[in-house]
Each structure stands twice: as C-alpha cells, then as structure tokens.
C-alpha cells in the first residue's frame, strides 16, 4: 500500500537518511532488486540500485512539481506531439501518453540498458501512442562517448551524459552511444509541439539540431539547464524568439519553461 505521507518524509533530515537505508537493506536481504510500482498513475519497473527509482519507491517523489506543471499544460492545450529527449525509463512519456491517448509521443533514449527499461515500462502500461528511438539527439550524426556514475559495481543509468572534450573520466563508466540531428528525423510543419529536454549538459547541441523544427512549428519547451550552460542556452533561445514563462527549482535540478513568440 502506498501512503501519501511518504513524500513528506524526504523533508525530515534524519528520516530521509535512515528510512531508505533500512528499506534498502531489507530488500537486499530478500534479494528483491526490481519492483513494479504505481507512481503518477502509471506502472514503473523500479530497481533499488537506481537513485531515481529509490526516490520514487521510498518517498513517492521524483520531479513531482515538473510533472504536475506538465499535466496542467497538457490539459489546457491540444498538442500534436510530445518529444521526450533524454527519456530515461519513460516517466514523462508514460504520463503524457496515458493522459492523452490522441497525442503522438516520441521518446529518445541513447543508452541501451535504459532503452530496454523504457520499452518494458511501455509494455507494462499497454500504451500504443509512444514511439521510441534508441539514439540521442544532437547537432551532428555521430557516435559519441557517454559517461555515468558507478557505485558498488552498479552503473547508474539515470544521469548519463555526453563526455566533453578534455574531461577527466577516470572514475566514471564510459561507453558509446548513437546521436542524430533532430531535423534529419522530423519534417513537421505548423504543428503544436511540447518538447522536454533533459540531457545532462548537452542541451544547446540538441537545440542546434532542431532549428528547422523550431522555426516551422509552434513549440513549447521544457528544459533542464546546467548552471554553467545557462547563459549560452538562454542566448540561443532568445535568438529563436523564445521567452521564459516559468521555472522550477526542485532539489538540485532546475527546469525552465519557454514559449515561442508567434
């Protein structure tokens, strides 16, 4: 059974520290790493080794503010497409697809292990309006090195990012993934599109690969922007006639919402 008070436990420092630890040890002891759990009215396969999944399981919380704002936008507007760039295990795609069966959801996830989890979650929810792609979006068609944290021999699938030139990757897991130019994939004209971008610092490259789509369509943009990229991303979006309409500061994550001037 899921209790509503779980999401408030994360605000109590000692509980936030001890409660997950005890829960984690119990699940490890009974050798139960994967659990199917209902969150935001969708079913998700959770892995207790994954930080995002632990937050959902232990506190019934993960980007709740962002998701609630997304739901509000979906209820107030009739979008033709939802592009989930950096889909991870599919939380956003699943929420949108279940909320609106007529919208076309396109989800992009370059990491093979995460992509398979995304595929499984779609099957769990029996959704037919999500199309998934096992590559990331960028401003070049290229195989790129990607990085992730590794803890106790487990590679954390949430938080994979593209390796930057000259970056020290000595203590990180490194693998390769396929990236493609978004404008080579889409040929939309005069469509109403909601784009969510969560790509761990690669955001400006994604935008540069979508210039034609942005120019030819009515786009609303949700984007997580790393602090050191904020000025350059904001300048790029201003040049494309976007204005910031909202922002959410949720724990260590900052999401910004932009509307395109028509």
PEMO-V155760 format. One record per residue. N is the residue number from 0. NEAR is the number of other C-alpha atoms within 8 Angstrom. Layout:
BEGIN
[[N & NEAR] [N & NEAR]]
END
This chain:
BEGIN
[[0 & 2] [1 & 4] [2 & 5] [3 & 6] [4 & 6] [5 & 11] [6 & 9] [7 & 8] [8 & 10] [9 & 10] [10 & 6] [11 & 8] [12 & 7] [13 & 6] [14 & 9] [15 & 11] [16 & 8] [17 & 8] [18 & 9] [19 & 10] [20 & 8] [21 & 8] [22 & 9] [23 & 9] [24 & 8] [25 & 8] [26 & 10] [27 & 9] [28 & 7] [29 & 6] [30 & 6] [31 & 8] [32 & 10] [33 & 8] [34 & 8] [35 & 8] [36 & 9] [37 & 8] [38 & 9] [39 & 5] [40 & 6] [41 & 10] [42 & 11] [43 & 11] [44 & 11] [45 & 13] [46 & 10] [47 & 10] [48 & 9] [49 & 11] [50 & 9] [51 & 8] [52 & 11] [53 & 14] [54 & 11] [55 & 11] [56 & 10] [57 & 10] [58 & 12] [59 & 11] [60 & 9] [61 & 7] [62 & 7] [63 & 7] [64 & 8] [65 & 9] [66 & 9] [67 & 8] [68 & 8] [69 & 8] [70 & 10] [71 & 8] [72 & 8] [73 & 11] [74 & 7] [75 & 6] [76 & 6] [77 & 7] [78 & 11] [79 & 9] [80 & 12] [81 & 15] [82 & 12] [83 & 14] [84 & 14] [85 & 12] [86 & 14] [87 & 11] [88 & 10] [89 & 11] [90 & 9] [91 & 9] [92 & 14] [93 & 13] [94 & 11] [95 & 12] [96 & 14] [97 & 9] [98 & 7] [99 & 8] [100 & 7] [101 & 5] [102 & 11] [103 & 11] [104 & 14] [105 & 13] [106 & 15] [107 & 15] [108 & 16] [109 & 14] [110 & 11] [111 & 8] [112 & 7] [113 & 12] [114 & 13] [115 & 8] [116 & 10] [117 & 12] [118 & 10] [119 & 9] [120 & 13] [121 & 12] [122 & 8] [123 & 8] [124 & 9] [125 & 6] [126 & 10] [127 & 4] [128 & 10] [129 & 13] [130 & 8] [131 & 9] [132 & 10] [133 & 11] [134 & 12] [135 & 14] [136 & 12] [137 & 15] [138 & 13] [139 & 8] [140 & 9] [141 & 7] [142 & 8] [143 & 10] [144 & 10] [145 & 12] [146 & 13] [147 & 14] [148 & 11] [149 & 11] [150 & 7] [151 & 4] [152 & 5] [153 & 7] [154 & 9] [155 & 13] [156 & 11] [157 & 9] [158 & 8] [159 & 13] [160 & 11] [161 & 11] [162 & 10] [163 & 5] [164 & 4] [165 & 4] [166 & 6] [167 & 4] [168 & 9] [169 & 4] [170 & 6] [171 & 9] [172 & 10] [173 & 9] [174 & 7] [175 & 8] [176 & 12] [177 & 12] [178 & 14] [179 & 13] [180 & 14] [181 & 12] [182 & 11] [183 & 7] [184 & 6] [185 & 7] [186 & 7] [187 & 8] [188 & 7] [189 & 7] [190 & 10] [191 & 11] [192 & 13] [193 & 12] [194 & 12] [195 & 11] [196 & 12] [197 & 11] [198 & 11] [199 & 12] [200 & 10] [201 & 10] [202 & 14] [203 & 10] [204 & 9] [205 & 13] [206 & 10] [207 & 9] [208 & 13] [209 & 12] [210 & 9] [211 & 7] [212 & 12] [213 & 10] [214 & 7] [215 & 9] [216 & 12] [217 & 11] [218 & 11] [219 & 11] [220 & 11] [221 & 12] [222 & 11] [223 & 13] [224 & 14] [225 & 9] [226 & 5] [227 & 5] [228 & 9] [229 & 9] [230 & 7] [231 & 8] [232 & 11] [233 & 8] [234 & 8] [235 & 9] [236 & 10] [237 & 9] [238 & 7] [239 & 9] [240 & 8] [241 & 11] [242 & 10] [243 & 9] [244 & 8] [245 & 7] [246 & 9] [247 & 9] [248 & 8] [249 & 8] [250 & 4] [251 & 5] [252 & 7] [253 & 11] [254 & 12] [255 & 13] [256 & 12] [257 & 12] [258 & 11] [259 & 11] [260 & 6] [261 & 3]]
END
